[in-house]
């Protein structure tokens, strides 16, 4: 799994949209966008797991190295 930021995500989505628009025959574009949507369906659950893993037992953020004095 990679890391990135919002700009990276927008850039990747733009490249995918451009590829679909320019390279995928019109009759296949709906299927191509369906593939994109299928890839995104699990993302909210993965984000929830990321957030839950970062929280402690009382829904508080776990202490990282920067939180210690």
N, C-alpha and C positions, 0 to 999 in steps of 0.2 A: 504494500500500500504506500502511495506516495504522499508527499505533503505539498502544500501550495497555499495560495491565498485567493481572495475573491477575484483579483485580476487574472490569475492563472485560469480559474474556472471559467470566467467570461470569455477569455481568449480561446480556450478549448471548445466551448460551445459554439463560438463564432466560426471556428475552423470546421467543425462538424457540419454546421448549417451551410457553410459555403461549399463543402464537399458534396453534400446532398444536392444542393441547388445546381452545381456545375458538372458533377460527374455521374449522378444517378439518373437513369432514364425516368422520365416523368411517371410512367406507369408503376415504377417501383418506389417512388418517394414516400408514399404512405407507409409501406413496409419498413423502409429505412428509418423513418421517424418512430415507428413502433419499436424498433430495436433500441433506439435511444431511450425511449420511455421505459422499456423493460430494464435497461441498465440502471436507470435512476430510481426505480421502485424501492429497492432495498436501502437506499441512502438515508431516509429519515430514521430507520431502525438503527443503522450503524452510527448515526449522529447521537441518538438517544443512548446507545451503549457507551459511546465515547464520553458523554456528559456524566452518565451514571458512574463510570469508572473513575472519574475525576472528583466525584463527591464522596464525602465520608458517610458514615452510618446515619447521621442526622441531616442529610441533604446539605451539608456544609462542604465547601471545597476542602480537599485534603491539603495538608501542609506540604509545600514543596520546599526545596532548599532555601528559597528567598524568603519564606515565611518565618524562618527560625532567626532568633536574635542572638 
